[in-house]
Structures are given as structure tokens and as C-alpha cells.
Amino acid sequence: MFAPMSKVYFASDFHLGSPNYHSSLERERKVVRWLDQIKEDADSIFLVGDIFDFWYEYKTVVPKYYTRLLGKIAELTDAGIQVYFFKGNHDMWTFDYLSSEIGVSIVDEEWIGVIDGKKIFVHHGDGLGPGDLKYKFIRSVFRSRWAIWLFHRLHPNFGIGLAQFLSKRSRAKNFKEDQNDIPLDQEFQYQFALKNEEKNPCDYYIFGHRHKPRNVPLKENSRFINLGDWVNHFTYAKIDNGQLELENYTDIAN
């Protein structure tokens, strides 16, 4: 249940951990300042995937970084603010540590619900729509039980190092693709939303993954939103009284 006078916030693709420790730390601090800025009126916060450039949970080991962000999220959930954490393609190996330790609700694929009378579809955005069959196959392999079991057998020093190397290669490939000016009607996410409208129409379709901020009409009564990222754009969406706005974060430290 969402409080009618509160606001609901959405952000994605922080990619904490990349491209190096110092720039990631600066970005993490900026994210924490944003969370501090919105906590006074936030009913819920949706973190829509790729929050970390890499994440993996061993039974007793997790990546040693991101202390400021994890502490801030724990503070928010302790205060009663619902935080949804979506698995992205860079942090798909999120299991139960974040839910048990900092109180977030893990979303494996999509979230569909009603906010202020508007039906909302939220997904990180990877693997949707037609085409991109190679990536869809790789995604299914990486999310399989046997792949997770095999990776779990690796020592954390080796396993996390290997995964960070692969994550860096994936990010470089996606960066090149993001520079291509793909027409909106050819975007896989947009095509997915159009097809979904035929069977299960929604008012807002909210995605991350593509790093391109968009808030455009889909059909007469629906809109397509991509949240952009916090690597270059520092954008987020806000729903207030049923109206969605895509905004740029104004850093209170500047």
C-alpha cells in the first residue's frame, strides 16, 4: 500500500565499483546525498538494477565496498521506507544478503502494481523484446543453478576478480552500443512495451539498462520511461499524485 501524499522514486544503473575505486566512491557519496534529499517524503524507492557493477554473495563473503550506500538503505528501511532492489545484468547474483541485512525487497524480474491509481510495470530492461538472442542465452546460463553452483566453488579472490574482468568487458561493449542513436521504435524495450499493451496495458513502463533518459508517449494513455544512469546523467523518476516526472539530481554538495 502506497501512502497517497507521499512520493515514489525510481533510479537505476549506479554501476558502483566502476571504473575505479575513487570515481565510484565519489558517485556513491552522491547517491547517498540524493537518498538523504528524498527520504523526507519518500513512501517507496525502486532501485531498478545495476546498482553495483558487480555483486556476488558467497555464504559468508560479500564484496567489501559500498558501505555508505548499504548503511543509508538500512537507515531508510529501518525508518519504514520500502526499498525495492531489482536484479540487473551486472548484479544478477543477488540472493538474500541484502534483504536479510538491510531490509530491501529483492525483485528478480518485473514488478507490476498500482501507485496513485496508475498501473506501473517496472523491469531492469535487459533481455526484453525481440532479438538479442545471444545475450538472452548468456543471461539464462548465468542465472542457472549450475552456473551459480560452479561459481560458488571458486575462491572469492579469484571469483570476484574474474567477474569484475568480465563485467568491465560487458560495460565497454554496452557503452559502444549506447552511443548508437537507435530510433525509439527500434528499441527492444519500447517494442516490448508496445506488445505488452495489447494484452496487459499499463500507464507507465519504467526501465533502466540502456542508460538513455526517456519519458515519451507509448500509446494514448501510456508512457515509456528509461531512467538513464548515474554514470553520466544522474537522472531519476518520481511519481507524485499519479504524475511521473523524469528529473536530474541537483547535488546539494555543489
Order of alpha helices (4+ residues) and beta strands (2+ residues): beta-alpha-beta-alpha-beta-alpha-beta-beta-beta-alpha-alpha-alpha-alpha-beta-beta-beta-beta-beta
